Each structure stands twice: as structure tokens, then as C-alpha cells.
């Protein structure tokens, strides 16, 4: 019987989430949020190092250093950049990350030039019903049919250039966070700042409990997940297990909800590791953490990027349930609590396979795993037709 997990500090989780939501961090513009998370790690006394671009690689020491594991959440969010300064002074935008322009329309946003910050609103090209009548409802939905209107004197291309606006300048969309008494949390960019908050909270509860993990764990905070490369160069250690932390879409046809943590069994990159995923499911059952199994067809994660980069690691994905992903997102504190508890249980658990610390013996199956017991897997053999019957053709022997 496992000892009970320390309860997560939910006020801390909500505090750091709200503070992170206030820091714009579209992919490519994450330095300020990196500094914020580093400060939280320093408060917890967790050592870390930074890559050149700002991925944070921390170390929570365990009783043994190999095999070790990593858990990863990403700091970058969806956003946009300036594609063109138009003749009318409005700005054409290119999406950063994969998301629909329909969720950008009507948003307040900040434009970061090399000289400062300008505010504005994202509008459809036909934005006034009084001017265009029902034509406003007939525009296609695409980034080619929206523009950023700045709250500055900017009615020509020359005006925009005089304001210091440059092609490729970053545009961050206001999160509009709301924490409701019902426990619901609505905001843009919960993906993946809510996951980051859960990971920081799990680390906090472990450090304050004084419990030493069985093996080293490396919390990672990546900065390019939304464009697909998040953890591709983030694993210098002898990592054998890698658990990504991200968002679970709550929608028709999905199994996730806003009151559980999801273990993703597969995404667009294929199935996750059989053994590591089931290890997480067992931990959830043992610690009475509400959990769902789900499959995400149009989705990638840090775990996928690490495998694609060539790391020979077991991967799994934990995700908080969220409605309206990459749009007007909403989760519930129940799901973030479940995610935090399962993360803590995982970080404190033994390795899935201690033998992963060493390379497999050449020409040997001695330490290789079973997905299900051999006898069970082969039980159906007796129900298969014999080789002889398969070779028979029309009641006679197969001709050479």
C-alpha cells in the first residue's frame, strides 16, 4: 500500500498560473517567462541550467542517478507576428502555432516592436455592420481576412514604419483570465501555462515534504513546443523515461473531462510507450487520482519531439482536461489538482524498468519486457488453423 501523497498547494498553483498568464510568451518571445520560472525554481532550491535559447533543465535529486526520468511542460503559447504593414496602416498577421483566426477576431493584443509596446484589436477586414451590412457575415475564416488595428495614429504604411513596426514583430493576445467560485478557470494560453503551474506545484509539495525520490528527475520547461521542436535538444542525461505535460481536449469524441487528468495513449505521432503509460494508470488507481484514457488525433507534444529527435526513451503524456483548446480555453481546478497529484506520485515512484539504466545485452532477451504475459498472448494459438490446413488448396496439397 502506497503512503498517501502530500496534498498540493492549490493557492500556490493558482497564484503562479495567474502570474504566468500576465506574461506574454508566444513562441520565440519567451525570455521573460523563462526568467519567472527560474525564480520559482530558485525559491524551491532546485538547481537548473539554461540552454542557449532558454529551455530550462532542472534536477530533483533522487537516491540513485540512473536510470533517470524527465517531465516536461512548455512555456510558449500560440500568438502571431506581423506579416505586412498595409497601405491603410493596418497590419496583416501570420499565426504562430496552429490555431484558427476565428479565435483571434475581436481580441485585444499587444504588438512588441524594437522600440516599445503598442496596443490594438484584431478585426475582420469588414468590421462594421453599419458600413457593410450582411457582407460582414460572408467573409471566409482565415488569417488573410483579419488585421490588427493599432491604437495609435497609423493610417498609412509610412505611419506604421514611423512607429517602429517591423515585419516579424511579435503579437501577443490578452489572456483574459477568470477564476470562478465554481472552480472553473477560463483564459487563453492555459496551454501550457496550467501544465507549468501543476509541475511547479508538484515540485513544491515534494520539496516541502522532505521525501526523496527514488531516482533523479529532471523537470524541463521548453520554449518551442507550439511549433513542434520543444524537447528535441533538451535531454543530455541518461534519461530513460520522459513524461510530457500538456492539454487534453474536451470535445465530442474525446474521453477527457475538466475534472480528471488524462493519460494519452496515442497522438498524431503514434502510440505512447505501453509500459510507462500503464505505470501512470496504476499510480492513479493506487492514489485514487481521477484519470481518463484518451487518444488525440490532431496533436503533438514535447514527448513526440524528443522521440523524433532520436532519443531512445520511453514516453508518455499527462494532460489536464480543457474545453475550447487553442481558443477560449477553460479547465477546472479539479483537473489541475489531479494532474499535480499524479505528477508527484510519478516523480516519487520507482523506475518502470531499473534495467533501462544500462544498454541491453547484445543478442539477449534477458531483460527485455513483456507487454502481456507470453502464455496469455499466445493462448489463441490453439484456435488458429494449422500450417498444413493453410497449405491445402481445394482439399489437396499445395503445388510447388
C-alpha positions in Angstrom: 0.0 0.0 0.0 1.5 3.3 -1.0 1.8 6.1 1.6 -0.6 8.9 1.0 0.6 11.8 -1.2 1.0 15.2 0.4 -1.8 17.5 -0.7 -0.9 20.1 -3.4 -0.8 23.7 -2.5 -3.7 24.9 -4.8 -3.5 28.6 -3.8 0.2 28.5 -5.0 -0.9 26.8 -8.2 -3.5 29.4 -8.9 -1.1 32.3 -8.0 1.7 31.2 -10.3 -0.8 30.4 -13.1 -2.3 33.9 -12.9 1.2 35.5 -12.8 2.4 33.5 -15.8 -0.8 34.3 -17.8 0.1 38.0 -17.3 3.5 37.4 -19.1 3.2 37.3 -22.9 5.1 34.3 -24.3 4.3 33.4 -27.9 6.9 31.0 -29.3 10.0 33.0 -30.0 9.3 35.6 -27.3 9.7 33.6 -24.1 12.6 35.2 -22.3 10.5 37.0 -19.6 8.6 33.9 -18.7 11.8 31.8 -18.6 13.1 34.3 -16.0 9.9 34.0 -14.0 10.0 30.2 -13.8 13.7 30.2 -12.9 12.9 32.5 -10.0 10.3 29.9 -8.8 12.9 27.1 -9.0 15.4 29.2 -7.1 12.7 29.7 -4.3 12.3 25.9 -4.2 16.1 25.3 -4.1 16.0 23.2 -7.2 19.2 23.6 -9.3 18.8 24.2 -13.1 20.7 25.1 -16.2 19.6 27.0 -19.3 20.2 26.2 -22.9 21.3 28.9 -25.3 17.8 29.8 -26.2 16.2 29.4 -22.8 15.0 25.8 -22.3 15.2 25.2 -18.5 16.7 21.9 -17.4 16.4 21.3 -13.7 17.4 18.4 -11.5 15.5 17.0 -8.5 18.0 14.6 -7.0 16.9 11.1 -6.0 18.5 8.2 -4.2 20.1 6.9 -7.4 21.1 8.8 -10.5 20.5 6.1 -13.2 18.1 5.4 -14.8 16.7 8.9 -14.5 13.5 10.5 -15.8 12.3 13.8 -17.2 9.0 15.6 -17.0 8.3 18.5 -19.4 5.9 21.4 -19.7 6.2 24.1 -22.3 6.3 27.9 -21.7 5.5 29.1 -25.2 2.0 29.8 -26.4 0.2 30.5 -29.7 0.3 34.0 -31.0 1.0 35.9 -34.2 3.6 38.1 -35.9 3.5 41.0 -38.3 3.4 39.8 -42.0 2.7 43.1 -43.7 2.2 46.8 -43.0 -0.7 47.5 -45.2 -1.4 50.7 -47.2 -4.2 51.7 -44.7 -1.9 51.3 -41.7 -3.4 48.1 -40.5 -1.2 45.0 -40.0 -1.6 41.7 -41.7 -0.8 38.8 -39.4 0.8 35.3 -39.6 -0.2 32.8 -37.0 2.4 31.4 -34.5 1.4 27.9 -33.8 -1.6 26.2 -35.2 -4.8 28.0 -34.4 -7.9 29.5 -36.1 -8.2 33.1 -36.9 -11.8 32.9 -35.7 -10.5 32.9 -32.1 -8.3 36.0 -32.9 -11.2 38.1 -34.1 -12.2 40.7 -31.5 -9.2 40.1 -29.4 -7.2 42.8 -27.7 -3.5 42.4 -28.3 0.0 43.8 -27.7 2.5 44.4 -30.5 6.1 44.3 -29.4 8.3 46.5 -31.6 12.0 47.0 -31.1 11.1 50.4 -29.6 8.2 49.5 -27.3 4.7 48.1 -27.0 1.7 49.1 -29.0 -1.9 48.1 -28.2 -4.6 47.2 -30.7 -7.5 45.0 -31.7 -7.7 42.1 -34.2 -10.7 42.7 -36.6 -12.1 41.1 -39.7 -11.4 43.0 -42.9 -15.1 44.0 -42.9 -15.6 45.0 -39.3 -18.6 47.4 -39.4 -22.1 46.2 -39.8 -23.3 49.7 -40.4 -20.9 50.0 -43.4 -21.1 46.6 -44.9 -24.4 45.2 -43.7 -24.7 41.4 -44.1 -21.4 41.2 -46.0 -19.7 41.1 -42.6 -21.1 37.5 -42.2 -19.8 36.3 -45.6 -16.0 36.7 -45.1 -14.0 33.5 -45.1 -12.3 32.4 -41.9 -8.6 32.7 -42.4 -5.6 34.8 -41.3 -5.8 36.5 -44.7 -9.2 38.0 -43.6 -8.2 39.6 -40.3 -6.0 42.6 -39.5 -4.5 44.3 -36.4 -5.9 47.9 -35.8 -3.5 49.8 -33.6 -4.4 52.3 -31.0 -2.0 54.8 -32.5 -2.0 57.3 -35.3 -1.4 54.8 -38.1 -3.4 55.3 -41.3 -0.6 54.7 -43.9 2.3 52.3 -44.3 4.6 55.2 -43.6 2.8 55.8 -40.3 3.5 52.2 -39.3 7.1 52.4 -40.2 7.5 55.7 -38.3 6.1 53.9 -35.2 9.0 51.4 -35.5 6.9 48.5 -36.6 8.9 45.8 -38.4 8.0 42.6 -40.3 8.1 39.7 -37.8 7.3 41.7 -34.7 5.5 39.6 -32.2 1.8 39.9 -31.3 0.5 38.5 -28.0 -3.2 38.1 -27.3 -4.7 39.2 -24.0 -5.4 36.1 -21.9 -8.5 37.5 -20.1 -8.2 35.1 -17.1 -11.2 34.5 -14.9 -11.1 32.2 -11.8 -14.6 31.4 -10.9 -16.0 30.3 -7.5 -17.2 27.1 -9.2 -13.6 26.1 -9.7 -13.6 26.8 -13.4 -10.6 28.7 -14.9 -11.2 30.4 -18.2 -8.3 32.0 -20.1 -6.3 32.0 -23.2 -2.9 30.2 -23.0 -3.8 27.7 -20.4 -1.9 25.6 -22.9 0.5 25.1 -21.3 0.8 27.5 -18.5 -1.7 25.5 -16.5 0.6 22.5 -17.0 3.6 24.5 -15.9 1.8 25.6 -12.8 0.9 22.0 -12.0 4.5 20.9 -12.4 5.9 23.7 -10.2 3.2 22.8 -7.6 4.2 19.1 -7.7 7.8 20.1 -7.2 6.9 22.3 -4.3 5.0 19.6 -2.5 7.8 17.1 -2.9 10.5 19.5 -1.7 8.5 20.7 1.3 7.5 17.1 2.2 11.2 16.1 2.5 10.5 12.9 0.6 13.5 11.9 -1.5 12.6 10.5 -4.9 13.9 7.0 -5.8 15.6 8.2 -8.9 16.8 11.6 -10.3 14.0 13.6 -12.0 14.7 16.4 -14.5 11.9 18.9 -14.8 12.1 20.6 -18.2 10.4 23.8 -19.3 10.6 24.0 -23.1 10.0 27.1 -25.3 9.1 25.8 -28.8 6.5 23.1 -28.4 3.8 25.0 -30.3 6.0 24.9 -33.4 6.9 21.2 -33.0 10.5 21.2 -31.7 10.0 21.6 -28.0 12.2 18.9 -26.4 14.2 18.0 -29.5 17.5 19.1 -27.9 16.7 19.1 -24.2 17.8 15.7 -22.8 21.6 15.5 -22.1 21.2 13.0 -19.2 20.8 9.3 -19.0 17.0 9.7 -19.3 15.1 6.5 -19.9 11.5 7.8 -19.1 10.0 11.1 -20.4 6.5 12.3 -19.5 5.2 15.3 -21.3 2.6 17.6 -19.7 0.1 19.3 -21.9 -3.6 19.9 -22.6 -6.4 17.3 -23.1 -9.2 18.5 -25.5 -12.6 18.1 -24.0 -14.9 17.7 -27.0 -17.3 15.3 -28.7 -15.5 12.0 -29.5 -12.9 12.6 -26.7 -12.8 10.8 -23.3 -11.2 13.7 -21.3 -13.1 15.9 -19.0 -12.4 19.0 -16.8 -12.4 17.1 -13.6 -9.7 14.4 -14.3 -6.2 14.0 -15.5 -5.8 12.2 -18.9 -3.2 9.7 -19.9 -2.9 10.0 -23.6 -2.4 6.6 -25.2 -1.7 7.9 -28.7 -1.5 11.2 -30.7 -0.6 12.2 -34.2 2.9 10.8 -33.7 1.7 7.3 -32.8 1.2 5.3 -29.6 3.0 6.3 -26.4 5.1 3.7 -24.5 3.0 0.8 -23.4 4.7 0.3 -20.1 5.2 3.9 -19.0 1.6 4.8 -19.8 0.3 1.8 -17.7 2.7 2.7 -14.9 0.9 6.1 -14.7 -2.5 4.5 -14.8 -1.5 2.2 -12.0 -0.3 5.1 -9.9 -3.6 6.9 -10.5 -5.5 3.9 -9.3 -3.3 3.4 -6.2 -3.5 7.0 -5.1 -7.2 7.5 -6.1 -6.5 10.1 -8.7 -9.4 10.6 -11.1 -8.0 9.6 -14.5 -9.1 9.1 -18.1 -7.5 7.4 -21.1 -7.7 9.3 -24.3 -6.4 9.5 -27.8 -5.6 12.7 -29.6 -5.6 12.6 -33.4 -4.6 16.2 -34.2 -1.9 16.8 -31.6 1.8 16.6 -30.9 3.8 17.1 -27.7 7.2 17.6 -26.3 7.4 13.8 -25.9 6.9 13.3 -29.6 9.5 15.9 -30.5 12.1 14.1 -28.3 11.5 10.7 -30.0 11.6 12.3 -33.4 15.0 13.8 -32.5 16.3 10.3 -32.0 16.2 9.7 -28.2 15.8 6.1 -27.3 13.4 6.7 -24.4 10.0 5.6 -23.1 7.5 8.4 -23.5 4.0 9.1 -22.0 1.8 12.1 -21.8 -0.3 13.6 -18.9 -2.8 16.3 -19.7 -5.3 18.4 -17.9 -8.8 18.4 -19.3 -9.7 21.7 -21.2 -12.6 22.8 -23.2 -12.0 25.0 -26.3 -8.3 24.3 -26.7 -6.3 26.9 -28.7 -9.4 29.1 -28.5 -11.2 30.4 -25.4 -9.9 27.7 -23.1 -11.5 26.5 -19.9 -10.4 24.0 -17.3 -11.3 23.2 -13.7 -9.2 23.2 -10.6 -10.2 19.5 -10.1 -8.2 18.6 -13.3 -5.2 20.6 -12.3 -5.2 19.0 -8.8 -5.4 15.6 -10.3 -2.5 16.4 -12.7 -0.4 17.7 -9.8 -1.1 14.7 -7.6 -0.3 12.2 -10.4 2.9 14.1 -11.3 4.0 13.9 -7.6 3.2 10.2 -7.5 5.2 9.6 -10.6 8.2 11.6 -9.6 8.4 9.7 -6.3 7.8 6.2 -7.9 10.5 3.7 -8.8 11.6 3.4 -12.4 9.4 1.4 -14.7 12.4 -0.8 -15.6 15.6 -0.5 -13.5 17.4 -2.3 -16.3 16.9 0.7 -18.5 20.0 2.2 -16.8 22.2 0.0 -19.0 22.1 -0.9 -22.7 20.5 -4.2 -23.4 22.9 -7.1 -23.6 23.9 -7.9 -27.2 21.9 -10.8 -28.7 19.9 -11.3 -25.4 16.3 -11.1 -24.4 17.2 -11.5 -20.8 16.0 -8.1 -19.7 13.5 -7.3 -22.4 10.0 -6.5 -21.4 6.6 -8.3 -21.9 3.6 -6.3 -22.8 1.3 -9.1 -21.7 2.4 -12.5 -20.4 3.6 -14.8 -23.2 1.2 -17.6 -22.3 -1.7 -15.2 -22.4 -0.6 -13.6 -25.7 -0.2 -17.0 -27.3 -3.4 -18.6 -25.9 -5.2 -18.0 -29.2 -2.6 -20.2 -31.0 -4.7 -23.3 -30.4 -7.6 -21.6 -32.2 -5.6 -20.8 -35.3 -5.7 -23.2 -38.3 -2.7 -25.4 -38.6 0.0 -24.7 -41.1 -0.9 -27.8 -43.0 -4.5 -26.7 -43.4 -3.3 -23.3 -44.7 -1.2 -25.0 -47.3 -4.1 -27.1 -48.6 -5.8 -25.9 -51.7 -9.2 -27.3 -52.6 -8.6 -30.3 -50.3 -5.3 -31.2 -51.9 -1.6 -30.3 -51.1 -0.3 -27.0 -52.3 1.7 -27.5 -55.6 5.3 -26.4 -55.7 
